């Protein structure tokens, strides 16, 4: 695993550990879909819109004084 993949996994861990109940339901749905499609959760999450939306929300929260 390269350093970029490790950073992504750390970010994914942080997202899951700090998720609200609603966000956890979305993550659970991604997990269910990846299992049905035979993909890994990691690949499914990387390709999901959830990560993009969550990253944008997190960045806007972090940039507020």
TORKOL-4160 file (C-alpha; in steps of 0.2 Angstrom, whole numbers, padded with zeros to 4 digits, m for minus):
65
<pt num="1" X="0000" Y="0000" Z="0000"/>
<pt num="2" X="0007" Y="0017" Z="m0005"/>
<pt num="3" X="0007" Y="0033" Z="0006"/>
<pt num="4" X="m0008" Y="0040" Z="m0003"/>
<pt num="5" X="m0018" Y="0025" Z="0000"/>
<pt num="6" X="m0014" Y="0025" Z="0018"/>
<pt num="7" X="m0019" Y="0043" Z="0019"/>
<pt num="8" X="m0035" Y="0039" Z="0011"/>
<pt num="9" X="m0039" Y="0025" Z="0023"/>
<pt num="10" X="m0035" Y="0036" Z="0038"/>
<pt num="11" X="m0047" Y="0049" Z="0031"/>
<pt num="12" X="m0060" Y="0035" Z="0028"/>
<pt num="13" X="m0058" Y="0029" Z="0046"/>
<pt num="14" X="m0060" Y="0047" Z="0052"/>
<pt num="15" X="m0076" Y="0049" Z="0042"/>
<pt num="16" X="m0084" Y="0033" Z="0049"/>
<pt num="17" X="m0079" Y="0037" Z="0067"/>
<pt num="18" X="m0086" Y="0054" Z="0067"/>
<pt num="19" X="m0101" Y="0051" Z="0056"/>
<pt num="20" X="m0118" Y="0056" Z="0062"/>
<pt num="21" X="m0132" Y="0042" Z="0062"/>
<pt num="22" X="m0138" Y="0048" Z="0045"/>
<pt num="23" X="m0121" Y="0048" Z="0038"/>
<pt num="24" X="m0118" Y="0030" Z="0045"/>
<pt num="25" X="m0134" Y="0025" Z="0036"/>
<pt num="26" X="m0127" Y="0031" Z="0020"/>
<pt num="27" X="m0111" Y="0023" Z="0023"/>
<pt num="28" X="m0120" Y="0007" Z="0027"/>
<pt num="29" X="m0129" Y="0008" Z="0010"/>
<pt num="30" X="m0113" Y="0010" Z="0001"/>
<pt num="31" X="m0106" Y="m0006" Z="0010"/>
<pt num="32" X="m0122" Y="m0016" Z="0006"/>
<pt num="33" X="m0121" Y="m0011" Z="m0012"/>
<pt num="34" X="m0102" Y="m0015" Z="m0014"/>
<pt num="35" X="m0106" Y="m0032" Z="m0006"/>
<pt num="36" X="m0120" Y="m0035" Z="m0019"/>
<pt num="37" X="m0108" Y="m0030" Z="m0033"/>
<pt num="38" X="m0093" Y="m0040" Z="m0027"/>
<pt num="39" X="m0083" Y="m0024" Z="m0024"/>
<pt num="40" X="m0072" Y="m0020" Z="m0009"/>
<pt num="41" X="m0080" Y="m0007" Z="0002"/>
<pt num="42" X="m0064" Y="0004" Z="0000"/>
<pt num="43" X="m0067" Y="0004" Z="m0019"/>
<pt num="44" X="m0085" Y="0008" Z="m0018"/>
<pt num="45" X="m0082" Y="0022" Z="m0005"/>
<pt num="46" X="m0069" Y="0029" Z="m0016"/>
<pt num="47" X="m0080" Y="0030" Z="m0031"/>
<pt num="48" X="m0096" Y="0036" Z="m0021"/>
<pt num="49" X="m0102" Y="0054" Z="m0021"/>
<pt num="50" X="m0103" Y="0052" Z="m0002"/>
<pt num="51" X="m0085" Y="0055" Z="0000"/>
<pt num="52" X="m0084" Y="0070" Z="m0012"/>
<pt num="53" X="m0099" Y="0078" Z="m0003"/>
<pt num="54" X="m0092" Y="0074" Z="0015"/>
<pt num="55" X="m0075" Y="0081" Z="0010"/>
<pt num="56" X="m0083" Y="0097" Z="0004"/>
<pt num="57" X="m0093" Y="0099" Z="0020"/>
<pt num="58" X="m0078" Y="0095" Z="0031"/>
<pt num="59" X="m0067" Y="0108" Z="0023"/>
<pt num="60" X="m0080" Y="0121" Z="0024"/>
<pt num="61" X="m0082" Y="0117" Z="0043"/>
<pt num="62" X="m0063" Y="0117" Z="0046"/>
<pt num="63" X="m0061" Y="0134" Z="0037"/>
<pt num="64" X="m0073" Y="0143" Z="0048"/>
<pt num="65" X="m0065" Y="0153" Z="0062"/>
